[in-house]
Amino acid sequence: MKFRLINHKTQRLSAKYLTDVYDLSCGEKEFIYCCVPNGEIGITVILDGDCHIKTEDGWQKQSNVHLYGLINKVQLLKMSPNYREISFGFYPHCLQLFLKDALHSTNKTNGTDLFDLFKKEEVNKLYENLSQCKNDGALMDKIEDFLKDNILLEELDKRILVAHHLITNKNMYKVDEISSILNVTSTTLRTLFNKHVGISPKDLIKIHRIKKALGYQVTNEETLTQIGYHLNYFDQAHFCKDFKDSIGISPKQYFLNSQLSSDFSDFQHWRYDSFETIIK
């Protein structure tokens, strides 16, 4: 599988609202990989081949243009031979500026067909435009056009901006403390998050903690036991439970397996061939 980041910082709206833009493809063989929760949400445009997501009912084919992300558990994806996609991720609190419906109505386990969220002609236009692009500059011009055509308002709820900053940059992990700083009740904060982010503040805190945990360099069990405390977990058992719920394996299984750790750092994807022997 090949993963290539595309510079999006030269475009005004893309630089403001997008976390990244990337080109993902695989060769002549089918490829299966595991994607872990990382708090991101975005739009995928499949230009060649097919993508399937593993569900309880088997492999479910994804639409050519769909919304991905805000998952809370590890997710298996299967790419057909000669697969290629262009994806662009939003800051979680920014995508709401382009959607008529609240984000909590989107599917968290499978991709949501973009036809359910945007006008059909806009989705078709995005697909056709990206299909014809010959270089990164053209891709970014068309993505920027899509953002311009679909933005509903320019003002973000500043309370969401502050809350997101406190969680992701200040490592504040208690909902009541965040609510107090914002001078709102915990119930109001949850309502704001469900509308503008798509998940609860507690869920975003959990995702951020696990994402941060995956970035640690752990070489033995002694340093492993310290991670939970660095992330302000009450005890090691709570950290282990959150980790296994999200990733599917225990922190010990993940961190002390160098192959998995290496795969994650490679664009936050795991190769299924090294993962399937552990996850059940």
Secondary structure, DSSP 8 states (H G I E B T S, - for coil): -EEEEE--TTSHHHHHHEEEEEEEE--SS-EEEEE---S-EEEEEEEES-EEEEETTEEEE--SEEEEE--SS-EEEEE-TT-EEEEEEE-TTTGGGG-SS-GGGS-SSS-EEGGGTS-HHHHHHHHHHHHT--SHHHHHHHHHHHHHHH---S---HHHHHHHHHHHTS----HHHHHHHHTS-HHHHHHHHHHHTSS-HHHHHHHHHHHHHHTS---SHHHHHHHHHHTT-SSHHHHHHHHHHHHSS-HHHHHT-HHHHHHHHTTTEEEHHHHTTT--
